[in-house]
């Protein structure tokens, strides 16, 4: 009989197999769960993945967590999705992935309208995020959380002084090219507080400091809006809509120009791809098609989209866009016509982002 010689290398190989077998089995189970998900067998995938939440392997648990998060998120079972994320956070606190999962939980709370809890979680992320410059931050979460806090104060709680403070802190962390965007938000907060001098000063800073032509032009138009007397302002959107309808019936371009907002005037296609400029550019477009729309039909009621109201025009003369919206918004001085949106029957059949009539 030939004796079997067990070398050191062979022992190392056996030990390597022994150590990796449990992990390999788990990874094989995760792969099987992913295949089940592709086949639409969610419950079978859950049955495989749930026990694997007991894993103490960081990479393995991250895969399991994200798969369960995706399943429960799609099913609308928010609490189970949150529990899966919290399991990882409790086992591996303080690494970039755990902060990412904490951020996802915060966004869940935002979607559910729990703004106080949302702000609490964002502050927790910022306060506990390592300040060490060597700490890996692949998701730029500290900056994103700070901006989300500012946005929440500005748009959810309407606490504009706190929003300004949060935006000003954010300016210390972001890249130079991002600063004009944040400075515009600071100016807008001052506008909403009716502090027009402060708002104008902020816009002037953007004009003077920004290298981005888009923000420079927008800031210039905002200064124009704040410093020039408005041409037409109405106390109610209905009275403004009536004046617009009369001008449209008469195909009176001059009357439309008098009703247009001074300063930045928005134009876009199907609620996207917006551009900002003065009414003059929109005037050229309106002049081209206003007289070539003999069957123009103007809606009798306004439609609502976010905080804006829309006056819908059908049978518009543009061969590419047979629907036109006039955007009405309440500005500092009152209700103003501030933009147009080009649309069409075909585009709206494809879009879920269609405005609804007001109550």
C-alpha positions in Angstrom: 0.0 0.0 0.0 1.3 3.4 -0.9 1.3 5.7 2.1 -0.7 9.0 1.7 1.6 12.0 2.4 -0.4 14.9 4.0 1.4 18.1 3.2 1.0 21.5 4.9 -0.5 22.9 1.7 -3.1 20.1 1.7 -4.1 20.9 5.3 -4.5 24.6 4.4 -6.7 23.6 1.4 -8.9 21.4 3.6 -9.2 24.2 6.2 -10.1 26.7 3.5 -12.9 24.4 2.2 -14.2 24.0 5.7 -14.3 27.7 6.5 -15.9 28.7 3.2 -18.5 26.0 2.9 -21.2 27.7 5.1 -20.7 31.0 3.2 -20.8 29.2 -0.2 -24.0 27.5 0.8 -25.5 30.8 1.8 -24.4 32.5 -1.4 -25.9 29.7 -3.4 -29.2 30.2 -1.5 -29.1 33.9 -2.3 -28.5 33.2 -6.0 -31.5 30.8 -5.9 -33.6 33.5 -4.3 -32.7 36.0 -7.1 -33.7 33.5 -9.7 -37.1 33.0 -8.0 -37.5 36.8 -8.0 -36.9 36.9 -11.7 -39.6 34.3 -12.1 -42.0 36.3 -10.0 -42.0 33.8 -7.1 -41.6 36.4 -4.4 -43.0 34.3 -1.5 -40.6 31.4 -2.2 -37.7 33.9 -2.4 -38.7 35.4 1.0 -38.8 32.0 2.6 -35.2 31.5 1.6 -34.0 35.0 2.5 -35.6 35.6 5.8 -33.5 33.0 7.7 -30.4 34.5 6.2 -31.0 37.7 8.1 -29.2 35.9 11.0 -25.9 36.0 9.0 -22.9 37.7 10.5 -21.1 38.1 7.2 -21.3 41.7 6.2 -21.3 41.3 2.4 -23.8 38.4 2.5 -26.2 40.2 4.8 -26.1 43.3 2.6 -27.2 41.2 -0.4 -30.0 39.6 1.7 -31.1 42.9 3.1 -31.3 44.7 -0.3 -33.2 41.8 -1.8 -35.8 41.8 1.0 -35.9 45.5 0.9 -36.7 45.5 -2.8 -39.4 42.8 -2.4 -41.2 44.4 0.5 -40.9 47.9 -1.1 -42.6 46.6 -4.2 -45.3 44.9 -2.1 -45.9 48.1 -0.2 -45.0 46.4 3.1 -42.9 49.3 4.4 -42.5 48.1 8.0 -41.0 44.8 6.9 -38.7 46.6 4.5 -37.6 48.9 7.4 -37.0 45.9 9.7 -34.7 44.3 7.2 -32.7 47.5 6.9 -32.6 47.9 10.7 -31.2 44.3 11.1 -28.2 45.2 9.1 -27.7 48.6 10.8 -27.7 46.9 14.3 -25.1 44.3 13.2 -22.8 46.6 11.3 -23.2 50.1 12.6 -20.9 52.8 11.5 -20.0 51.6 8.0 -21.1 53.4 4.7 -23.8 50.7 3.9 -25.5 51.1 7.3 -25.7 54.9 6.8 -27.2 54.3 3.4 -29.8 52.0 4.9 -30.5 54.6 7.6 -31.1 57.1 4.8 -33.5 54.7 3.0 -35.5 54.4 6.3 -35.7 58.2 6.5 -37.0 58.4 3.0 -39.7 55.8 3.9 -40.8 58.1 6.7 -40.9 61.0 4.2 -43.1 59.1 1.8 -45.5 58.2 4.7 -45.7 61.9 5.6 -44.0 61.5 9.0 -41.9 64.6 8.6 -40.8 65.0 12.2 -39.5 61.4 12.2 -37.9 62.0 8.8 -36.0 65.0 10.1 -35.0 63.2 13.2 -33.4 60.3 11.2 -31.6 62.8 8.9 -30.1 64.6 11.8 -29.1 61.3 13.4 -27.3 60.5 10.2 -25.5 63.8 10.1 -24.6 63.8 13.8 -23.2 60.3 13.8 -21.5 60.3 10.4 -17.7 60.1 11.0 -16.0 63.5 10.5 -12.7 61.7 9.6 -11.7 62.8 6.1 -10.4 59.3 5.5 -13.8 57.7 6.1 -15.3 56.4 2.8 -18.4 58.3 1.7 -19.3 56.7 -1.6 -22.9 57.9 -1.5 -22.2 61.5 -0.3 -24.9 60.9 2.3 -23.9 63.7 4.7 -24.4 66.3 2.0 -27.6 64.7 0.7 -29.1 64.5 4.2 -28.3 68.2 4.9 -29.9 69.2 1.6 -33.0 67.1 2.4 -33.3 68.8 5.8 -33.2 72.2 4.2 -35.8 71.1 1.6 -38.1 69.7 4.3 -38.0 73.0 6.2 -38.6 74.9 3.0 -41.4 72.8 1.5 -43.0 70.7 4.2 -42.9 72.8 7.4 -42.6 76.2 5.7 -40.0 77.1 8.4 -38.0 79.4 6.1 -35.5 80.7 8.6 -34.5 77.1 9.5 -34.3 76.3 5.8 -32.0 79.2 5.1 -29.8 78.2 8.0 -29.6 74.6 6.7 -28.8 75.7 3.2 -26.1 78.1 4.4 -24.5 75.2 6.3 -24.7 73.1 3.2 -22.6 75.7 1.3 -19.7 74.6 3.4 -19.7 71.0 2.1 -20.6 71.1 -1.5 -18.5 71.6 -4.6 -18.2 75.1 -6.1 -20.3 74.4 -9.2 -23.2 73.3 -6.9 -23.3 76.5 -4.9 -25.4 78.7 -7.3 -28.3 76.2 -7.1 -28.3 76.3 -3.3 -27.9 80.1 -3.3 -31.0 80.3 -5.5 -32.9 78.3 -2.9 -31.8 80.7 -0.1 -33.0 83.7 -2.2 -36.4 81.9 -2.8 -36.8 81.4 1.0 -36.3 85.1 1.5 -38.9 85.8 -1.2 -41.4 83.6 0.6 -40.7 85.5 3.8 -41.4 88.8 1.9 -37.8 89.9 2.6 -37.3 91.2 -0.9 -34.1 93.2 -0.3 -32.4 90.1 1.1 -33.7 88.0 -1.7 -32.5 90.5 -4.3 -29.0 90.6 -2.6 -28.8 86.8 -2.8 -29.7 86.7 -6.5 -27.1 89.4 -7.2 -24.5 87.2 -5.5 -25.4 84.4 -8.0 -25.1 86.9 -10.9 -21.7 88.1 -9.7 -20.2 84.8 -8.5 -21.6 82.0 -10.7 -19.9 80.7 -13.8 -23.0 78.8 -14.8 -24.9 80.8 -17.4 -28.2 79.1 -16.6 -28.2 80.2 -12.9 -26.8 83.7 -13.8 -29.6 84.2 -16.3 -32.3 82.9 -13.9 -30.9 85.1 -11.1 -31.0 88.2 -13.4 -34.6 87.5 -14.3 -35.5 87.1 -10.6 -33.9 90.5 -9.8 -36.0 92.0 -12.7 -39.1 90.4 -11.2 -38.5 91.8 -7.7 -37.4 95.3 -8.7 -39.8 96.2 -11.6 -43.5 97.0 -11.0 -45.6 94.0 -12.2 -47.6 94.7 -15.3 -50.7 92.7 -14.3 -51.5 91.0 -11.0 -54.9 89.6 -10.0 -56.2 88.7 -6.5 -57.6 85.4 -7.7 -56.6 82.9 -10.3 -60.2 82.9 -11.7 -60.1 86.6 -12.5 -56.7 86.2 -14.2 -58.0 83.2 -16.2 -61.0 85.2 -17.4 -58.7 87.9 -18.7 -56.6 85.3 -20.5 -59.6 83.7 -22.0 -60.9 87.0 -23.4 -57.5 87.8 -24.9 -57.4 84.3 -26.5 -60.9 84.6 -27.9 -59.9 87.9 -29.6 -56.5 86.4 -30.6 -55.1 89.5 -28.9 -51.3 89.0 -28.5 -50.8 92.5 -27.1 -53.3 91.8 -24.3 -51.5 88.4 -23.6 -48.2 90.2 -23.3 -49.7 92.7 -20.8 -50.9 89.7 -18.7 -47.6 87.9 -18.7 -45.4 87.9 -15.7 -42.3 90.1 -15.7 -39.0 88.5 -15.2 -38.6 84.7 -15.6 -41.2 83.1 -17.8 -41.2 79.4 -18.0 -41.7 77.2 -21.1 -41.6 73.5 -21.3 -42.7 70.3 -23.1 -45.2 68.0 -21.4 -44.2 69.1 -17.9 -40.5 68.5 -18.5 -37.5 70.0 -20.3 -38.2 73.5 -18.9 -36.4 76.6 -20.0 -36.4 80.0 -18.3 -36.4 83.4 -20.0 -38.5 86.5 -20.6 -41.9 86.4 -22.2 -40.5 87.7 -25.5 -39.3 84.3 -26.5 -42.7 82.8 -25.8 -44.3 85.7 -27.6 -42.6 84.6 -30.9 -44.1 81.1 -30.5 -47.6 82.4 -29.6 -47.6 84.9 -32.5 -46.8 82.0 -34.9 -49.8 79.8 -33.8 -52.3 82.0 -32.1 -54.0 83.1 -35.4 -53.7 79.6 -36.9 -55.9 78.0 -34.2 -59.4 78.8 -35.5 -61.0 75.9 -33.6 -59.2 76.8 -30.3 -61.1 75.4 -27.3 -60.3 76.9 -23.9 -61.3 75.0 -20.7 -63.9 76.6 -18.5 -62.2 75.5 -15.3 -58.7 75.5 -14.1 -56.7 72.3 -13.5 -54.3 71.8 -10.6 -50.7 70.6 -10.6 -48.8 70.9 -7.3 -49.1 74.5 -6.2 -49.9 75.8 -9.7 -53.1 76.1 -11.7 -53.3 75.4 -15.4 -55.6 76.8 -18.1 -55.9 74.1 -20.8 -56.1 75.0 -24.5 -57.1 72.3 -27.0 -57.0 72.4 -30.8 -53.8 74.5 -30.6 -52.4 75.2 -34.1 -48.9 73.7 -33.6 -48.8 70.5 -35.7 -46.6 68.9 -33.1 -48.4 70.0 -30.0 -52.2 70.3 -30.2 -52.6 71.1 -26.5 -51.2 74.1 -24.7 -51.3 74.9 -21.0 -51.0 78.4 -19.5 -49.4 78.2 -16.0 -50.9 80.4 -13.3 -49.1 80.8 -10.0 -49.4 83.0 -6.8 -46.3 85.1 -6.6 -45.2 87.8 -4.3 -47.5 90.4 -5.8 -50.6 88.2 -6.5 -51.7 85.7 -9.2 -49.7 85.8 -12.4 -49.4 84.0 -15.7 -45.9 82.7 -15.5 -45.4 80.1 -18.3 -46.6 77.8 -21.0 -46.4 74.0 -21.3 -46.6 72.4 -24.8 -48.4 69.0 -24.9 -50.4 66.8 -27.2 -53.0 64.1 -27.1 -50.3 61.5 -28.0 -47.9 62.6 -25.2 -50.7 62.6 -22.6 -51.7 59.1 -23.5 -48.2 58.0 -22.6 -47.8 60.1 -19.5 -49.1 59.5 -16.0 -48.3 63.0 -15.0 -51.5 64.6 -16.1 -53.1 67.4 -14.1 -56.5 67.0 -12.5 -59.4 69.5 -12.3 -59.6 71.5 -9.2 -62.4 70.7 -6.7 
